Amino acid sequence: MVYLTRKAEFSASHFYHNPDFTPDENQRIFGKCNNPNGHGHNYTLEVTVKGAVDPKSGFVVDLKQLKDVMSREVLDALDHRFLNKEVPEFLTAVPTMIPTTENLAIIIWQRLAPKLNAAQLHRVRLYETPDLFVDFYGEA
């Protein structure tokens, strides 16, 4: 089994708010991240796939296909977006899904996993800042 990781970057803004909380609860739990005008991050995404090496190509996955899927499903959809107001998963989720880094990693997994052909998605690692990241392995 070989693991291959491709890295990409995108910028997006968000704010944390739970409509089931009172304004005081939202402020206490989320602090300055509860500002409805939002704040932004330069996210770094690492997508790791796993699989056997194809003896004909020497690859685990077609690198162009992986890059294209990441661009189409993640970067084009999330880059320079206000996550709370422009990303369907955060608009239509019931109960409301807060665009935390954790939830964003899950959404990225859900967008990528069905689109990969040869290799299997192993991990989504999403950095919100250089010293804070989330790993998601597709486990419920």
Sequence and secondary structure as in RCSB ss.txt:
>XXXX:A:sequence
MVYLTRKAEFSASHFYHNPDFTPDENQRIFGKCNNPNGHGHNYTLEVTVKGAVDPKSGFVVDLKQLKDVMSREVL
DALDHRFLNKEVPEFLTAVPTMIPTTENLAIIIWQRLAPKLNAAQLHRVRLYETPDLFVDFYGEA
>XXXX:A:secstr
 EEEEEEEEEEEEE    TTS HHHHHHHHGGGG TT EEEEEEEEEEEEE   TTT  SS HHHHHHHHIIIII
HHHTTEEHHHH HHHHH SS     HHHHHHHHHHHHGGG  SSEEEEEEEEEETTEEEEE S  
